[in-house]
Amino acid sequence: MGELKQGWRVFFTGVGGQGTLLATRVLGEAAVLADVQVVVSEIHGMAQRGGVVESAVLLGALRSPTIADGEADILMGFEPLETIRALRKCSERSLVISSTSPIVPFTVASGRARYPEVADMMGTVARRVARLIAFDARALARHAGAELAINTVLLGTLMRHGNLPFGRDVVERAIRLRTKGSVLDVNLKAFELGYEVE
């Protein structure tokens, strides 16, 4: 658990259907539970599955509700191509946590475009930031019981490595407030698997 100075800027990016916005809300609710000043904002969202979704959580005494280019302390990438597209938000001091499991866009599936090599994209990210933690979060979500739990896998990794001003127990409380029944069990397992990522 880290000390909050001026604040943390956490930028989330993914595609529709991955639970990016739910992860954003859970982190925001955790901050409220921990009595940490927080602003949660959706920068851009597409309702349909597959559209780009971007959001932000700002913790501490920060004035702007958005994150300008080069200002993100942490980038949470739910999909590798979206991670590379959002790299503009990072600086050489940023931590990037990214899933390496692609969600192939329609243009690639239809043969009109080629999906870049994931290893090349992650190499570019690693050269531009202080630290990159890249792994197949979708595989861990499946192991937890549902592919849709990628969001809580990534939240677990964030709580292990993000040095945020509250602990994992507060995020687990927020997950319990947001999900119920068998979905709750899957999410808690996914969170634990994400937390174990080195």
Beta strands, then each sheet from edge to edge (+ up, - down):
strand 1: 8-15
strand 2: 38-44
strand 3: 52-59
strand 4: 74-77
strand 5: 95-99
strand 6: 131-135
sheet 1: 2+ 3- 1+ 4+ 5+ 6+
end
